[in-house]
């Protein structure tokens, strides 16, 4: 794996970015960590890292400032959250194209060797995701293009921007399409959390408060697959070190409904089965989505290891502990 390199990680104060910093730092690399969030909102902060807090990478001068003399760039930054945020903040999500564009320009100007872009399964054609428990989405299913409005279009456009910078300027580009990454040290409240974290929080709070019901967005029959954060980081680094230049799914093919996931979390918590109040007017995204992993197995000889139950156990334990100590994680970061 990568070692003895000077690496810029943009979005380092976020969920995946923080875990990536931890891994690359452990492997003996020099890290420049950048995020638009102020210091108190970083999920993880590490010693022996050059941290840039409150730095907006939509500004190209900021990109140039931190990109000079680095070997590799990982762009993990975007303005996003769960379906509630994505569906109600399309313009905010679209503006992330500026981060990717400016970083690529800076990489070209300073001769950066290799660039990673974190894309999303939201880039896939919506017409193929209208039923629950669908076949896994293959990489070619992104075209003809009809991604989720706002966030999905930003990801698909940015993928093509990466491709053309590779074609025109010779920058080695690697692109991962992430499928619903979850785990500890991420958002679990405040409106940007995704389903696994939100449901772990709701079940944990129900147990603490002796409640007998929880609210679920939609009818609970919508399906997804969820990838544990350790597998996400491992797959990301294997893809980065490969010679494969096109988008690759980094995800699990263990597809479950939201109701099934609640069943698992209830068993983990030891709570009795809760009454489910279905909020049918809330954003719920496509009906079904999961990852086809044929390509990642072929080009990387790799597959995820953490089953959903195991990953949810670790996630629930962390969120349960955090809600007990803080109630909210909106102003918490961890020093390591």
Buried (B, 14 or more C-beta within 10 A) or exposed (E): EBEEBEBBBBBBBBBBBBBBBBBBBEBEBBBBBBBBBEEEBBBBBBEEBEBBBEBEBBBBEBBBBBBEEBBBBBBBBBBBBBBBBBBEBBEBBBBBBBBBBBBBBBBBBBEBEBBBBBBBBBBBBBEBBEEBEBEBBBBEBBEEEBBBBBBBBBBBBBBEBBBEBBEEEEBBBBBBBBBBBBBBBBBBBEEBBBBBBBBBBBBBBBBEEEBEEBEBBBBBBBBBBBBBBBBBBBBBBBBBEBEBBBBBBBBBBBBBBBBBBBEBBBEBBEBEEBEBEBEEEEBBBBBBBBBBBEBBEEBBEBEBEBEBEEBBBBBBBBBBEBBEEEEEBBEBBEEE
